[in-house]
């Protein structure tokens, strides 16, 4: 961090606000001697799109994997819908996790299944008594929402990078999550497809009224989708603001992201 | 106005004292032993988790049937070809030696006992380890690399139950079926081998076989194949499920699944033979 930077201590609001969907207090995570998240404090409000920027290896993906429960936190507090995750028992934790959707960087599509089966899989697992007719309707609706109506009987290997991301998104949205976590949604895509995915993220927010965290290196994606941006550096939230605020930052390191 | 947030000094940052080993050989032996015991303990935990998950609902019957089809039915051609060749070659190789002692008529009995008690189960298990063990290892490892296992977890599916339990159960129950099938085809190969340099009727050949075989030949041989199948399925799943991220991990998982599973087949066979001989005596 440059020496001439004015530091302002992060303030954490101890009152549980009903508008707050996710809240992190002094969150820490390390892998051996590698301290990835050193002290994360952040809040995500209802209906908000929060973008997290940062260099590779700063713990952006680890952060959202902690939220979804793929990685356990070492220390600190993580509140989701006002409930402290580390104090919850298995069943309550699963109920909360059901409300969280995760779009993986690679799409994480099941290669051995068709597009239809990819969408049916989470439905079968979560809604065990669902009828075939209802499942078909939900699959078609989810594919329509991401513009993949014609790909229903294709396999993931027949899809392009953008289509794979769309399918990954459809598979997540089919369960109607309240929180969406996007892990580098535009990585590896051309500028036009990236813009399409960014617009899709906005559409999803409007249609499903989701609150989202978008992990990205793509400042265009952050500009288009985020209400607020956080910049991670060395395992802490180094800066926070809107796109315009950060773009005009006096800190050259922060400004360098927006060139 | 953006908010610049001060970095706080991590309380966890500390420097560990550098430990210098006394000799190079000490370093090697330490790391080899450490690696070995870590691997054994990790596999033991994995096995215990299997027994815990196998009784826990939801029961993935459809996936078990699908895997049994892929593991069992799809292996039939390979098992049939190798079984037939083993029976044929064993007969052709044994015949001259027995002929020297005037015991040519013992060929069917000798081949049948060899195939059913030892060669059939072990060779079939090794082929099964090569085909199915490596397949499971590579499949799960590639699912791991492409975050498909994580995706299952976030969509409220227990990936261990869905991927590991189903594959291990299928391997456990399919291998004995394949071994019995392989034994049958092997005896058929032997019949062809006998008739290459002679003429023996099928009735005479198979009646000699059934006269020479006892229940105690077949039963332990089939029982041990359940353990072979379990070990192959479990090791394949273990290597794939805990593979390193990256494409290199997929190859390593498949390779080490075959090597480790094949070794386990021989170890289980050795134990099974000891137990059988103890019981029979």
Interface residues (C-beta under 8 A of the other chain):
Chain A: X1 X5 X6 X7 X8 X9 X10 X28 X30 X33 X35 X38 X39 X41 X65 X68 X69 X70 X94 X97 X98 X100 X101 X102 X104 X105 X106 X108 X109 X110 X111 X121 X122 X125 X126 X128 X171 X175 X233 X234 X235 X236 X237 X238 X239 X240 X241 X242 X245 X246 X249 X251 X254
Chain B: X1 X2 X3 X4 X5 X6 X7 X8 X10 X12 X13 X16 X58 X142 X146 X147 X148 X150 X151 X153 X154 X155 X156 X157
